[in-house]
Amino acid sequence: MISSSGAPVPRFTSADTVTATAGQSFSSTVQTASRLPVVLSEVGALPAGLSFTDLGNGRATISGTPSTAGTYELGVLADNGIGRIRSQAFSLSVSSPIAS
């Protein structure tokens, strides 16, 4: 997508909903497409045990071991550095571990 100013607007190519299990290792990639470098950041709070890491190439990871079940609504911002920012609502569902 090209903005009215002619600058490319980043777009998200990864899922906007992911599921993890409390107490289990988790990793998910947030990915964008853009002709320009994109910096990603999260808005909102991840559950304890997870972190958001911008990889500097239009991709970021959400990884770690979540400790608390629940649904976490976040936002992810993609900024191409020239004033073209796109946001994506992002939902992370953390389920309780299955008892054996």
C-alpha positions as CSV (number, residue, x, y, z in Angstrom):
1,M,0.0,0.0,0.0
2,I,1.3,3.5,-0.9
3,S,0.2,6.4,1.3
4,S,-1.1,9.7,-0.2
5,S,2.5,11.1,0.2
6,G,3.9,8.3,-2.0
7,A,5.8,6.6,0.9
8,P,5.2,2.9,1.3
9,V,3.2,1.9,4.4
10,P,4.3,-1.3,6.1
11,R,1.9,-4.1,6.2
12,F,1.6,-7.1,8.6
13,T,1.9,-10.5,7.1
14,S,1.7,-12.6,10.3
15,A,-1.3,-13.8,12.2
16,D,-2.9,-11.3,14.6
17,T,-4.0,-14.1,17.0
18,V,-1.7,-16.7,18.7
19,T,-2.1,-19.3,21.4
20,A,0.3,-20.4,24.1
21,T,0.1,-22.7,27.1
22,A,1.0,-21.5,30.6
23,G,4.2,-23.1,31.9
24,Q,5.4,-24.1,28.4
25,S,8.0,-22.5,26.3
26,F,6.5,-20.3,23.6
27,S,7.7,-18.4,20.5
28,S,5.8,-16.5,17.8
29,T,7.1,-14.2,15.0
30,V,5.4,-10.9,14.1
31,Q,6.3,-10.1,10.5
32,T,5.8,-7.2,8.1
33,A,6.4,-6.4,4.5
34,S,7.8,-3.1,3.4
35,R,10.3,-1.7,0.9
36,L,11.9,0.3,3.8
37,P,13.3,-1.0,7.1
38,V,10.6,-1.4,9.7
39,V,10.9,-1.1,13.5
40,L,8.3,-3.0,15.5
41,S,7.1,-2.3,19.0
42,E,4.3,-3.5,21.3
43,V,1.7,-1.5,23.0
44,G,0.1,-3.1,26.1
45,A,1.3,-5.6,28.6
46,L,2.4,-9.1,27.8
47,P,1.8,-11.8,30.4
48,A,4.6,-12.4,32.9
49,G,7.3,-14.6,31.4
50,L,7.0,-13.3,27.8
51,S,9.0,-10.6,26.1
52,F,8.8,-8.8,22.8
53,T,12.0,-8.4,20.8
54,D,12.3,-6.3,17.6
55,L,14.8,-8.2,15.4
56,G,15.4,-5.0,13.3
57,N,14.4,-6.5,10.0
58,G,10.6,-6.0,10.0
59,R,10.3,-9.0,12.2
60,A,9.9,-9.4,16.0
61,T,9.5,-12.3,18.3
62,I,7.2,-12.8,21.3
63,S,8.9,-15.5,23.4
64,G,9.4,-17.0,26.8
65,T,7.3,-19.1,29.2
66,P,4.0,-17.5,30.1
67,S,3.0,-18.1,33.7
68,T,-0.6,-17.0,33.8
69,A,-3.5,-18.2,31.7
70,G,-5.8,-15.5,30.1
71,T,-6.3,-13.5,27.0
72,Y,-4.0,-10.5,26.4
73,E,-5.0,-7.8,23.9
74,L,-2.0,-5.9,22.6
75,G,-1.1,-3.6,19.7
76,V,1.9,-3.9,17.5
77,L,3.2,-0.8,15.7
78,A,5.3,-1.0,12.5
79,D,7.2,2.2,11.8
80,N,9.2,2.6,8.6
81,G,11.1,5.7,9.9
82,I,9.6,8.3,7.5
83,G,6.3,8.8,9.3
84,R,4.4,5.9,7.9
85,I,3.1,3.8,10.8
86,R,0.7,1.0,10.7
87,S,-0.8,-0.7,13.8
88,Q,-2.3,-4.1,14.2
89,A,-4.5,-5.4,17.1
90,F,-2.9,-8.5,18.4
91,S,-4.5,-11.1,20.7
92,L,-2.5,-13.6,22.7
93,S,-4.5,-16.4,24.4
94,V,-2.6,-18.3,27.1
95,S,-4.4,-21.6,28.1
96,S,-4.0,-23.5,31.3
97,P,-1.8,-26.5,31.2
98,I,-3.6,-29.8,30.7
99,A,-3.5,-32.0,33.8
100,S,-2.1,-35.4,33.2
